[in-house]
Amino acid sequence: MSTKRPSSKKRPQSGRWSLQDAKTHLSQIVREAQRTGPQRVTLHGKDAAVIIAAEEFDRLQRPVSGRDIVSVLAKSPLGDVEFERLTIKSKVRDVEL
């Protein structure tokens, strides 16, 4: 006579799901990733994969631009600090490649 393990109905701690629970509750995990952030899936107790919202994945895949850097610096606590911008002009030398 085989005994079935009771399935975990409660929400896992801090967005961690065993692979078995992830198979059973995939739609819930996707909703949680969209609502609260990345959800980790474990295999034999070790992190194996992370499920994230598509919007977050797209943001991570986009190359960082100069505008992104300016935006981050402007939002920092030191964004109102002014500094002198120096431009150095020097001759360009020919380099043989």
CORDA-V518579 format. One record per backbone hydrogen bond with DSSP energy under -1.0 kcal/mol. CO is the residue of the C=O (numbers start at 1). NH is the residue of the N-H. If there is no record, write none. Layout:
# CORDA-V518579
CO,NH + CO,NH
This chain:
# CORDA-V518579
13,16 + 15,40 + 17,42 + 18,22 + 19,23 + 20,24 + 21,25 + 25,29 + 26,30 + 27,31 + 28,32 + 29,33 + 30,34 + 31,35 + 32,36 + 32,37 + 39,51 + 40,17 + 41,48 + 41,49 + 42,19 + 43,46 + 46,43 + 49,41 + 51,39 + 53,57 + 54,58 + 55,59 + 56,60 + 57,61 + 58,62 + 65,69 + 66,70 + 67,71 + 68,72 + 69,73 + 70,74 + 71,75 + 76,79 + 78,81
